[in-house]
Amino acid sequence: MTKLKLNIMMEGIIATEVEKIYVLGWEDAQEDIQRIIDMVNDLEMFWDEDGKLTGVDWGMTIAETVEKARG
């Protein structure tokens, strides 16, 4: 996995969770959002456990993005 591929993948996944919130609404999207958050955390641990590949805390990034999208 390259830095570019990981960044693109994670940004795409995070964009998907934002769309789910906007399309389904917060109440209906919560279960899907939790699964996406879990997946992002799993992927981060697998591909970038030490944070050296991207230097991004994806868990924090997705948490902040969810809060912004919730409004």
Biopython code that builds the backbone (N, CA, C, O; Angstrom):
import numpy as np
from Bio.PDB.StructureBuilder import StructureBuilder

atoms = [
    (1, "MET", "N", (0.864, -1.174, 0.000)),
    (1, "MET", "CA", (0.000, 0.000, 0.000)),
    (1, "MET", "C", (0.904, 1.228, 0.000)),
    (1, "MET", "O", (1.848, 1.334, 0.783)),
    (2, "THR", "N", (0.588, 2.132, -0.887)),
    (2, "THR", "CA", (1.344, 3.385, -0.926)),
    (2, "THR", "C", (0.580, 4.459, -0.149)),
    (2, "THR", "O", (-0.609, 4.325, 0.140)),
    (3, "LYS", "N", (1.299, 5.514, 0.173)),
    (3, "LYS", "CA", (0.683, 6.644, 0.871)),
    (3, "LYS", "C", (-0.483, 7.196, 0.050)),
    (3, "LYS", "O", (-1.552, 7.469, 0.595)),
    (4, "LEU", "N", (-0.282, 7.359, -1.241)),
    (4, "LEU", "CA", (-1.325, 7.904, -2.115)),
    (4, "LEU", "C", (-2.559, 7.000, -2.122)),
    (4, "LEU", "O", (-3.681, 7.487, -1.979)),
    (5, "LYS", "N", (-2.365, 5.702, -2.286)),
    (5, "LYS", "CA", (-3.494, 4.772, -2.317)),
    (5, "LYS", "C", (-4.257, 4.782, -0.998)),
    (5, "LYS", "O", (-5.488, 4.796, -0.991)),
    (6, "LEU", "N", (-3.530, 4.775, 0.121)),
    (6, "LEU", "CA", (-4.185, 4.777, 1.420)),
    (6, "LEU", "C", (-4.980, 6.059, 1.626)),
    (6, "LEU", "O", (-6.115, 6.014, 2.099)),
    (7, "ASN", "N", (-4.399, 7.189, 1.278)),
    (7, "ASN", "CA", (-5.113, 8.459, 1.423)),
    (7, "ASN", "C", (-6.374, 8.500, 0.570)),
    (7, "ASN", "O", (-7.431, 8.917, 1.043)),
    (8, "ILE", "N", (-6.270, 8.075, -0.668)),
    (8, "ILE", "CA", (-7.436, 8.073, -1.563)),
    (8, "ILE", "C", (-8.517, 7.139, -1.035)),
    (8, "ILE", "O", (-9.697, 7.488, -1.032)),
    (9, "MET", "N", (-8.113, 5.949, -0.586)),
    (9, "MET", "CA", (-9.075, 4.985, -0.066)),
    (9, "MET", "C", (-9.800, 5.548, 1.159)),
    (9, "MET", "O", (-11.028, 5.510, 1.227)),
    (10, "MET", "N", (-9.048, 6.063, 2.115)),
    (10, "MET", "CA", (-9.645, 6.566, 3.342)),
    (10, "MET", "C", (-10.527, 7.780, 3.070)),
    (10, "MET", "O", (-11.612, 7.894, 3.641)),
    (11, "GLU", "N", (-10.083, 8.674, 2.220)),
    (11, "GLU", "CA", (-10.901, 9.844, 1.884)),
    (11, "GLU", "C", (-12.198, 9.422, 1.203)),
    (11, "GLU", "O", (-13.247, 10.020, 1.444)),
    (12, "GLY", "N", (-12.136, 8.402, 0.360)),
    (12, "GLY", "CA", (-13.340, 7.897, -0.297)),
    (12, "GLY", "C", (-14.311, 7.264, 0.690)),
    (12, "GLY", "O", (-15.523, 7.456, 0.588)),
    (13, "ILE", "N", (-13.783, 6.517, 1.635)),
    (13, "ILE", "CA", (-14.628, 5.896, 2.653)),
    (13, "ILE", "C", (-15.287, 6.966, 3.518)),
    (13, "ILE", "O", (-16.474, 6.876, 3.831)),
    (14, "ILE", "N", (-14.517, 7.968, 3.897)),
    (14, "ILE", "CA", (-15.069, 9.051, 4.724)),
    (14, "ILE", "C", (-16.122, 9.831, 3.946)),
    (14, "ILE", "O", (-17.136, 10.231, 4.517)),
    (15, "ALA", "N", (-15.902, 10.052, 2.669)),
    (15, "ALA", "CA", (-16.897, 10.742, 1.840)),
    (15, "ALA", "C", (-18.186, 9.918, 1.759)),
    (15, "ALA", "O", (-19.282, 10.479, 1.716)),
    (16, "THR", "N", (-18.057, 8.608, 1.737)),
    (16, "THR", "CA", (-19.222, 7.729, 1.703)),
    (16, "THR", "C", (-20.048, 7.872, 2.976)),
    (16, "THR", "O", (-21.277, 7.921, 2.918)),
    (17, "GLU", "N", (-19.377, 7.940, 4.131)),
    (17, "GLU", "CA", (-20.139, 8.080, 5.370)),
    (17, "GLU", "C", (-20.841, 9.422, 5.445)),
    (17, "GLU", "O", (-21.935, 9.510, 6.001)),
    (18, "VAL", "N", (-20.249, 10.454, 4.907)),
    (18, "VAL", "CA", (-20.907, 11.767, 4.877)),
    (18, "VAL", "C", (-22.152, 11.703, 3.999)),
    (18, "VAL", "O", (-23.200, 12.232, 4.369)),
    (19, "GLU", "N", (-22.045, 11.070, 2.859)),
    (19, "GLU", "CA", (-23.205, 10.936, 1.966)),
    (19, "GLU", "C", (-24.321, 10.140, 2.630)),
    (19, "GLU", "O", (-25.497, 10.473, 2.480)),
    (20, "LYS", "N", (-23.963, 9.096, 3.358)),
    (20, "LYS", "CA", (-24.983, 8.317, 4.061)),
    (20, "LYS", "C", (-25.738, 9.184, 5.053)),
    (20, "LYS", "O", (-26.959, 9.080, 5.171)),
    (21, "ILE", "N", (-25.017, 10.037, 5.765)),
    (21, "ILE", "CA", (-25.672, 10.940, 6.715)),
    (21, "ILE", "C", (-26.601, 11.896, 5.982)),
    (21, "ILE", "O", (-27.732, 12.114, 6.416)),
    (22, "TYR", "N", (-26.133, 12.474, 4.866)),
    (22, "TYR", "CA", (-26.944, 13.438, 4.124)),
    (22, "TYR", "C", (-28.146, 12.783, 3.458)),
    (22, "TYR", "O", (-29.231, 13.365, 3.442)),
    (23, "VAL", "N", (-27.976, 11.594, 2.913)),
    (23, "VAL", "CA", (-29.051, 10.935, 2.173)),
    (23, "VAL", "C", (-30.049, 10.245, 3.107)),
    (23, "VAL", "O", (-31.261, 10.391, 2.952)),
    (24, "LEU", "N", (-29.524, 9.493, 4.077)),
    (24, "LEU", "CA", (-30.401, 8.721, 4.960)),
    (24, "LEU", "C", (-30.870, 9.503, 6.178)),
    (24, "LEU", "O", (-31.889, 9.175, 6.785)),
    (25, "GLY", "N", (-30.121, 10.535, 6.526)),
    (25, "GLY", "CA", (-30.396, 11.251, 7.767)),
    (25, "GLY", "C", (-29.649, 10.577, 8.906)),
    (25, "GLY", "O", (-29.334, 9.389, 8.834)),
    (26, "TRP", "N", (-29.366, 11.342, 9.961)),
    (26, "TRP", "CA", (-28.543, 10.836, 11.050)),
    (26, "TRP", "C", (-29.147, 9.585, 11.694)),
    (26, "TRP", "O", (-28.442, 8.603, 11.925)),
    (27, "GLU", "N", (-30.428, 9.621, 11.979)),
    (27, "GLU", "CA", (-31.063, 8.498, 12.673)),
    (27, "GLU", "C", (-30.931, 7.193, 11.887)),
    (27, "GLU", "O", (-30.559, 6.166, 12.454)),
    (28, "ASP", "N", (-31.230, 7.225, 10.605)),
    (28, "ASP", "CA", (-31.200, 6.013, 9.793)),
    (28, "ASP", "C", (-29.785, 5.580, 9.415)),
    (28, "ASP", "O", (-29.566, 4.416, 9.079)),
    (29, "ALA", "N", (-28.835, 6.491, 9.467)),
    (29, "ALA", "CA", (-27.467, 6.188, 9.054)),
    (29, "ALA", "C", (-26.577, 5.700, 10.190)),
    (29, "ALA", "O", (-25.473, 5.217, 9.934)),
    (30, "GLN", "N", (-27.022, 5.812, 11.425)),
    (30, "GLN", "CA", (-26.144, 5.524, 12.568)),
    (30, "GLN", "C", (-25.497, 4.138, 12.528)),
    (30, "GLN", "O", (-24.300, 4.013, 12.785)),
    (31, "GLU", "N", (-26.254, 3.120, 12.218)),
    (31, "GLU", "CA", (-25.693, 1.764, 12.179)),
    (31, "GLU", "C", (-24.621, 1.647, 11.099)),
    (31, "GLU", "O", (-23.556, 1.075, 11.332)),
    (32, "ASP", "N", (-24.909, 2.191, 9.918)),
    (32, "ASP", "CA", (-23.928, 2.164, 8.834)),
    (32, "ASP", "C", (-22.692, 2.978, 9.202)),
    (32, "ASP", "O", (-21.567, 2.565, 8.919)),
    (33, "ILE", "N", (-22.896, 4.113, 9.820)),
    (33, "ILE", "CA", (-21.776, 4.979, 10.204)),
    (33, "ILE", "C", (-20.861, 4.259, 11.182)),
    (33, "ILE", "O", (-19.639, 4.346, 11.062)),
    (34, "GLN", "N", (-21.434, 3.554, 12.143)),
    (34, "GLN", "CA", (-20.598, 2.827, 13.107)),
    (34, "GLN", "C", (-19.770, 1.755, 12.411)),
    (34, "GLN", "O", (-18.602, 1.554, 12.746)),
    (35, "ARG", "N", (-20.371, 1.066, 11.443)),
    (35, "ARG", "CA", (-19.619, 0.050, 10.693)),
    (35, "ARG", "C", (-18.495, 0.694, 9.887)),
    (35, "ARG", "O", (-17.401, 0.138, 9.796)),
    (36, "ILE", "N", (-18.757, 1.854, 9.308)),
    (36, "ILE", "CA", (-17.723, 2.549, 8.541)),
    (36, "ILE", "C", (-16.599, 3.017, 9.470)),
    (36, "ILE", "O", (-15.424, 2.881, 9.131)),
    (37, "ILE", "N", (-16.946, 3.560, 10.621)),
    (37, "ILE", "CA", (-15.928, 3.985, 11.586)),
    (37, "ILE", "C", (-15.069, 2.790, 11.997)),
    (37, "ILE", "O", (-13.844, 2.896, 12.048)),
    (38, "ASP", "N", (-15.696, 1.671, 12.286)),
    (38, "ASP", "CA", (-14.955, 0.460, 12.661)),
    (38, "ASP", "C", (-14.031, 0.014, 11.533)),
    (38, "ASP", "O", (-12.894, -0.388, 11.779)),
    (39, "MET", "N", (-14.526, 0.087, 10.283)),
    (39, "MET", "CA", (-13.720, -0.314, 9.144)),
    (39, "MET", "C", (-12.512, 0.613, 8.977)),
    (39, "MET", "O", (-11.401, 0.146, 8.722)),
    (40, "VAL", "N", (-12.725, 1.910, 9.119)),
    (40, "VAL", "CA", (-11.619, 2.867, 9.005)),
    (40, "VAL", "C", (-10.564, 2.578, 10.068)),
    (40, "VAL", "O", (-9.368, 2.588, 9.779)),
    (41, "ASN", "N", (-11.002, 2.325, 11.280)),
    (41, "ASN", "CA", (-10.055, 2.004, 12.351)),
    (41, "ASN", "C", (-9.301, 0.710, 12.061)),
    (41, "ASN", "O", (-8.096, 0.631, 12.296)),
    (42, "ASP", "N", (-9.998, -0.301, 11.554)),
    (42, "ASP", "CA", (-9.339, -1.561, 11.203)),
    (42, "ASP", "C", (-8.324, -1.363, 10.082)),
    (42, "ASP", "O", (-7.205, -1.870, 10.154)),
    (43, "LEU", "N", (-8.715, -0.633, 9.058)),
    (43, "LEU", "CA", (-7.802, -0.390, 7.942)),
    (43, "LEU", "C", (-6.577, 0.409, 8.386)),
    (43, "LEU", "O", (-5.455, 0.134, 7.960)),
    (44, "GLU", "N", (-6.804, 1.385, 9.235)),
    (44, "GLU", "CA", (-5.680, 2.176, 9.743)),
    (44, "GLU", "C", (-4.720, 1.291, 10.535)),
    (44, "GLU", "O", (-3.504, 1.398, 10.379)),
    (45, "MET", "N", (-5.257, 0.431, 11.371)),
    (45, "MET", "CA", (-4.398, -0.464, 12.158)),
    (45, "MET", "C", (-3.642, -1.440, 11.261)),
    (45, "MET", "O", (-2.490, -1.770, 11.542)),
    (46, "PHE", "N", (-4.265, -1.895, 10.204)),
    (46, "PHE", "CA", (-3.619, -2.849, 9.312)),
    (46, "PHE", "C", (-2.547, -2.189, 8.447)),
    (46, "PHE", "O", (-1.426, -2.690, 8.353)),
    (47, "TRP", "N", (-2.891, -1.066, 7.815)),
    (47, "TRP", "CA", (-1.994, -0.459, 6.847)),
    (47, "TRP", "C", (-1.041, 0.580, 7.428)),
    (47, "TRP", "O", (0.043, 0.794, 6.885)),
    (48, "ASP", "N", (-1.428, 1.224, 8.519)),
    (48, "ASP", "CA", (-0.623, 2.357, 8.988)),
    (48, "ASP", "C", (-0.591, 2.418, 10.524)),
    (48, "ASP", "O", (-0.779, 3.478, 11.121)),
    (49, "GLU", "N", (-0.353, 1.273, 11.137)),
    (49, "GLU", "CA", (-0.410, 1.183, 12.599)),
    (49, "GLU", "C", (0.513, 2.185, 13.289)),
    (49, "GLU", "O", (0.142, 2.776, 14.303)),
    (50, "ASP", "N", (1.697, 2.376, 12.749)),
    (50, "ASP", "CA", (2.648, 3.288, 13.389)),
    (50, "ASP", "C", (2.492, 4.739, 12.931)),
    (50, "ASP", "O", (3.193, 5.620, 13.428)),
    (51, "GLY", "N", (1.584, 4.996, 11.995)),
    (51, "GLY", "CA", (1.327, 6.350, 11.529)),
    (51, "GLY", "C", (2.388, 6.926, 10.617)),
    (51, "GLY", "O", (2.327, 8.105, 10.268)),
    (52, "LYS", "N", (3.357, 6.120, 10.226)),
    (52, "LYS", "CA", (4.455, 6.624, 9.389)),
    (52, "LYS", "C", (4.083, 6.730, 7.913)),
    (52, "LYS", "O", (4.688, 7.504, 7.171)),
    (53, "LEU", "N", (3.086, 5.952, 7.488)),
    (53, "LEU", "CA", (2.736, 5.957, 6.066)),
    (53, "LEU", "C", (2.061, 7.261, 5.665)),
    (53, "LEU", "O", (2.433, 7.856, 4.653)),
    (54, "THR", "N", (1.088, 7.714, 6.426)),
    (54, "THR", "CA", (0.376, 8.931, 6.027)),
    (54, "THR", "C", (0.512, 10.066, 7.023)),
    (54, "THR", "O", (0.388, 11.233, 6.651)),
    (55, "GLY", "N", (0.763, 9.745, 8.277)),
    (55, "GLY", "CA", (0.825, 10.787, 9.295)),
    (55, "GLY", "C", (-0.539, 11.351, 9.659)),
    (55, "GLY", "O", (-0.625, 12.368, 10.347)),
    (56, "VAL", "N", (-1.609, 10.701, 9.204)),
    (56, "VAL", "CA", (-2.969, 11.144, 9.471)),
    (56, "VAL", "C", (-3.597, 10.202, 10.495)),
    (56, "VAL", "O", (-3.462, 8.983, 10.386)),
    (57, "ASP", "N", (-4.269, 10.753, 11.468)),
    (57, "ASP", "CA", (-5.037, 9.938, 12.411)),
    (57, "ASP", "C", (-6.429, 9.801, 11.810)),
    (57, "ASP", "O", (-7.282, 10.668, 12.001)),
    (58, "TRP", "N", (-6.656, 8.708, 11.082)),
    (58, "TRP", "CA", (-7.902, 8.531, 10.353)),
    (58, "TRP", "C", (-9.084, 8.348, 11.282)),
    (58, "TRP", "O", (-10.197, 8.765, 10.959)),
    (59, "GLY", "N", (-8.861, 7.731, 12.430)),
    (59, "GLY", "CA", (-9.935, 7.585, 13.411)),
    (59, "GLY", "C", (-10.441, 8.933, 13.873)),
    (59, "GLY", "O", (-11.649, 9.145, 13.983)),
    (60, "MET", "N", (-9.529, 9.839, 14.142)),
    (60, "MET", "CA", (-9.893, 11.192, 14.563)),
    (60, "MET", "C", (-10.530, 11.947, 13.395)),
    (60, "MET", "O", (-11.500, 12.682, 13.577)),
    (61, "THR", "N", (-9.989, 11.765, 12.224)),
    (61, "THR", "CA", (-10.519, 12.441, 11.038)),
    (61, "THR", "C", (-11.969, 12.042, 10.788)),
    (61, "THR", "O", (-12.809, 12.903, 10.527)),
    (62, "ILE", "N", (-12.274, 10.748, 10.863)),
    (62, "ILE", "CA", (-13.652, 10.323, 10.607)),
    (62, "ILE", "C", (-14.575, 10.784, 11.727)),
    (62, "ILE", "O", (-15.724, 11.140, 11.463)),
    (63, "ALA", "N", (-14.106, 10.786, 12.962)),
    (63, "ALA", "CA", (-14.935, 11.258, 14.080)),
    (63, "ALA", "C", (-15.277, 12.738, 13.907)),
    (63, "ALA", "O", (-16.421, 13.141, 14.119)),
    (64, "GLU", "N", (-14.298, 13.538, 13.527)),
    (64, "GLU", "CA", (-14.543, 14.969, 13.299)),
    (64, "GLU", "C", (-15.484, 15.180, 12.129)),
    (64, "GLU", "O", (-16.349, 16.055, 12.173)),
    (65, "THR", "N", (-15.322, 14.388, 11.087)),
    (65, "THR", "CA", (-16.170, 14.506, 9.894)),
    (65, "THR", "C", (-17.617, 14.142, 10.215)),
    (65, "THR", "O", (-18.539, 14.795, 9.727)),
    (66, "VAL", "N", (-17.825, 13.122, 11.018)),
    (66, "VAL", "CA", (-19.180, 12.729, 11.416)),
    (66, "VAL", "C", (-19.837, 13.864, 12.185)),
    (66, "VAL", "O", (-20.997, 14.193, 11.937)),
    (67, "GLU", "N", (-19.113, 14.457, 13.105)),
    (67, "GLU", "CA", (-19.673, 15.557, 13.895)),
    (67, "GLU", "C", (-20.063, 16.737, 13.018)),
    (67, "GLU", "O", (-21.116, 17.339, 13.226)),
    (68, "LYS", "N", (-19.234, 17.073, 12.046)),
    (68, "LYS", "CA", (-19.542, 18.180, 11.128)),
    (68, "LYS", "C", (-20.767, 17.850, 10.285)),
    (68, "LYS", "O", (-21.633, 18.702, 10.084)),
    (69, "ALA", "N", (-20.842, 16.611, 9.790)),
    (69, "ALA", "CA", (-21.948, 16.223, 8.916)),
    (69, "ALA", "C", (-23.272, 16.148, 9.675)),
    (69, "ALA", "O", (-24.335, 16.378, 9.099)),
    (70, "ARG", "N", (-23.203, 15.827, 10.962)),
    (70, "ARG", "CA", (-24.420, 15.763, 11.775)),
    (70, "ARG", "C", (-25.045, 17.147, 11.957)),
    (70, "ARG", "O", (-26.254, 17.295, 12.134)),
    (71, "GLY", "N", (-24.182, 18.136, 11.907)),
    (71, "GLY", "CA", (-24.667, 19.503, 12.040)),
    (71, "GLY", "C", (-24.863, 20.001, 13.388)),
    (71, "GLY", "O", (-25.271, 21.148, 13.570)),
]
sb = StructureBuilder()
sb.init_structure("model")
sb.init_model(0)
sb.init_chain("A")
sb.init_seg("    ")
for serial, (resi, resn, name, xyz) in enumerate(atoms, 1):
    if name == "N":
        sb.init_residue(resn, " ", resi, " ")
    sb.init_atom(name, np.array(xyz, "f"), 0.0, 1.0, " ", f" {name:<3s}", serial, name[0])
structure = sb.get_structure()
